[in-house]
């Protein structure tokens, strides 16, 4: 695969599997907790598959490079850390807290029946997902550019082929 080929994990519908845990967190008040944990399983599988794919792409792009193993390791590690933070940990925590707070506030300030409050919380969580994605992605880029990426010692982005 060349650099011009679409990235299955970032340029296609497969990307949305990385948001499975946010959907699970949005539905936490109306589904069994096992369903929420399953959503984290889907998101983690996505993160792992993307990291493996970036390692494969780096291996192909640097086939003749004497530092090939290092480049592959950096591509895999960088992708796994970035995706774990930007696609799973931070958005999952954000949606979880948003939904918990909204459910508690609706319980304090409305007379809505509990099922209505739970579904309103779910709707709010789902509506928040597209709003939080870009700020979280940019924040994780900044965080990693300011910390771990300084240790790599390469001039190109770590997950670039």
N, C-alpha and C positions, 0 to 999 in steps of 0.2 A: 504494500500500500504506500502510495506517495503522500507527500504533505498536502496535496490538493484534494485528496479523498476526504469525504465528510467523516467527521468523528462521530461514531455511533453513539457514544456516551454524552456528547455535548451538542450535537447538531441534529438529532432526531428525537422522535417521541420517547425513546428509551430514557432520555434525560429526566423525564417526569417520574420515573421509578425512584429517583433519589429523593423525591418529596413524599414518599409513601408514609414516612413516620409523622410528618406534619399533618397529613390527613388522619392518621391514626390518633394523634393527640387531639385533633379537632373533635373526633367522635368518641373520645374517652368517656364522656359522661353517659353515653347511650349504648355502648357496646361492651362486651366482656373484656377484661384487661388482657386476656390472651390475644385478642384481635389487635390491640395496641402493640403488644410485643411482637406480633407477627409483622406488623407494619415496619417495625425497626429491623426485623430480619430481612425484609425486602430491600430497605434502604441500605443496609450494610452489605448485602450481596451486590447491589449496584456499585457502591464505593469500591469494593474489592475487585469487581470485574473491570471498572475503569482504571484502577491502578495497574492491574495486570496488562490491560491493553496499552497503557502508556509505556510500560516496560518493554512490551513487544515492539512497539513503534520505535522506541529509542534504540533497541537492539538492531533493528533493521536499518535505521538511519545512520548508525555508527558502527556498521559491520567491520570496517577496516580500522577503526580507531583503537589505539592501544589502551585507552581508558574506557573501553566499552562497558566493562562490568560496573565501573563507578557511575557512568552515565545512566545505565539501566537502573541501578540501585537508587540513585537520586530521583529519577523520574518516577519510580514506583513509590518511594517514600513520600516525595513531595505531593503526588496526587492523592495518596491515601490520607495523609494528614490534612490536606486542604479539603478534600471531600468529606472527611469525617467531621471536621469543624463546620464547614459551610453548608453541608447537605444533611447532616444528622444532628450533631450535638447542639449547636447554637439555635437553629430553627426549631428543633424539637423542644428545647427548654423554653424558647420564646412563646411558642404556641401553647405549651402546657401552662405556663404562668398566665398568659392572656386569658385562656379559657377558665382557669381556676378563679382568677380575679373577677371575671365577668359573671360567673355563676354565683360567686359570693355576693357581689354587688347587687345583682338582680334579686337575690334572696333578701337583701336588706332594704332595697328601695322600691321593689314592685310587689304586687300581690298576685303575680302570675303563678299559675300552678307549676309545680316542679317539672313535669314533662315539657311544658312550654319553655321554661328557663333553660332546661338542658338542650333542647333543639335550637334555641336562640344562641346559646353558647357555641354549639357546633357550627352554626351558620357564620358566626363572628370569626371563629377559628379558620374556617375555610376561606372566608373573604380576606383574612389577613395574610394568607400565604403569598399571593403575588406581590403584596406590598412590602414584605420583609426580605424577599429574595435578594434584590440588588444591593440594598444597604449591607446585608450580611456578607454577600460575596465580596464587596469592596473592602469591608472591614477585615475580612480574613486575608485578602490580598495584602493589605497594609500591614497587618500583624505578621504575616509570614515574610514579607519583604523586609521588615524591620528586625527580624529575629533569625529564624532558622535558615532562611535562604542566603543569608550572609555567610553561612558556614560552608556552603556548597563549593565555592571557588570556581564557578563557571560564569561565562559572560552571557549565556543564553538562558531563557526560561527553562527550568528543570524539566517540565513535561513536554517541551517542544521536541519534536523528532529531529 
